Amino acid sequence: MTPTGGAAGEVFFNRPGVAVVSWEAASKAVFIEWQGWATPEEFAAALDSGVATLIAHHSRLWLADCRGMRAVQQSDQEWLDKHWFPRVLAAGLKRMALVIPKSTLAGMNLKDIMGRIPNTTLDVSYFGSVAEARTWLTTTPTLPPGALKAIPVT
């Protein structure tokens, strides 16, 4: 699967029912909307297109709407830990806003994955809506780099 698009506002990956990855010019962030379950190939292609988008736009911001996300299978979690996180961090990612999945299991899974990130300068927060996540992502950080934090969702 090759990412599509390339200019600001264009889609870099689009697999209906799985995920859409685009460049959000207004927030200067990679935006991924998870829509459902992904095969290992689709999961990797979506996230790899996000890294390419981050690099192409010299961004440090990532906004993930995970409301439609399903639990991530073990092999994909291992790929994230060993391959994806080192690459995206090396590409310059500094802030990641995550909208909590509707599925409780997927939400626990997501927080577990994020909790395994090695000590880095990545600032991560969790939100109940895309609007809240976008607002946080585009404001000046108030915590020092490397401080992982979770904002309770009510």
N, C-alpha and C positions, 0 to 999 in steps of 0.2 A: 504494500500500500504506500503510495507516494503522496505526500502532502500536496494539497491544491492551494492555489492562491499565492500571495506573497506581499501584496501591497497592504497598507494600513486599512483595517476594516474587513479584509478578506478572510475567508476560511482557509485554514491550512490542513485540516483533517475533518472529514464529515462521513460518519457511518451511522445512518439513521437507526435509532434504537440502541446505539452504543455510546457515541460521544461526538461532540463538535468542538474543535479547537480553532480559535480565531485570535486576531490581534484587536484589542480594545483600545483604540487611539485615545479616547477621552481619559481613561485611567492610566494609559501607558503600560498596560499589563497584558500578559498572556491570559486568555480566558478559555477555560475548558468547562463544558457542560456535560456531565456524565448522565446518560439517559437510560442505562440498563447494564446488563451483564456483558462482559467483553471476553472474547477468546484471548489466549496469551498473545497471539499475533496482533489482534486489534488493540489490546491494552498497551503493548509496547509501541505500536505505530502511533497511537494517540499521544502518548507521553513523549515519544521522540520528536513528534512534530511540534510539541510545545517547547522543547529545548531548542529546536531550530528557530522557532518564532522568537524566543527570548534572545537568542544570539543575533538574529537578523535585525532586531529593533533595539539592540543594546539596552535591554530592559533588566530590571532587578525585581520585577513584580509578577506575581502569579495569583490569579483568582480562579478558584475551582468551585463550581456549583455542583455539589455532590448529592443533591437531594434525590436524584434518580439512580445513584450508584448502588450496586449490589456488593456483597462481601467479596473481597479480593482473595483469589485462591492462593494457596501456599507457594506454588512455584512463581507466581507473579510477585508475591511479597519478597521472596528471595532475590528476584531480578531487581526489584526496586532497591533493596538494601545494598546489593553488590555492584550494580551497574548504573542505575538511573540517578539515584541521589548523588553519588560522586560526580557524575557528569553535569547535572543541573546546577550543583553548587559551584563547580569549577567554571561554569558558564556565567556566574555572577548573581544567581538568585539570592535575594536578601530578605524578601517579605512574601509570605504566602497566606492568603485569606481563604479559609475553607468553610463552605456552607454545609452544615451537618446533613447527612443522609436522612431520608424519611424512615428507612429501615433501622431499627435499633441495633440489630446485629451488624449491619454495615457501618453504623456510626462507631460502635465499639471497635470494630476492625480497623477503621480509619485512624482512630486515636492511638491504637496499639502500634500501627505502622509508623505514625509520626513520632511516637515516643521512643522509637528505636534509632532515630537519626542521631549520629554521633555529635558530640559537642561541636557546634558550628556557630556561625554568625547569622543563621536563619531565624527570622522572627515570624512565628506562626500564631494565628488566632482563629477561633471557630465562631461561626455566626448562624443565626436562624434565617437570614435572608441575603440575597445577592446585594441589595441596596446597602445593608449594614456592612457587609464585607467590603464593598467598593469604597464606602466612606472611610473605613479604617485604613484600607490599603493606600488611599491617596492622601492621607494626613501624615504629618511628621511623626515619626516614631517617638514614643515617650519612654520606652525601655531600652536599656543598652543592648547592642547586638549580642546575639547568642542566648538571649533570654527567651526560652519557649514559654508561652503562656496560653492558658485556656480561658476563654470568656464563657461563663455559664449561659446557656440558651434557655430562655423561659418559655 
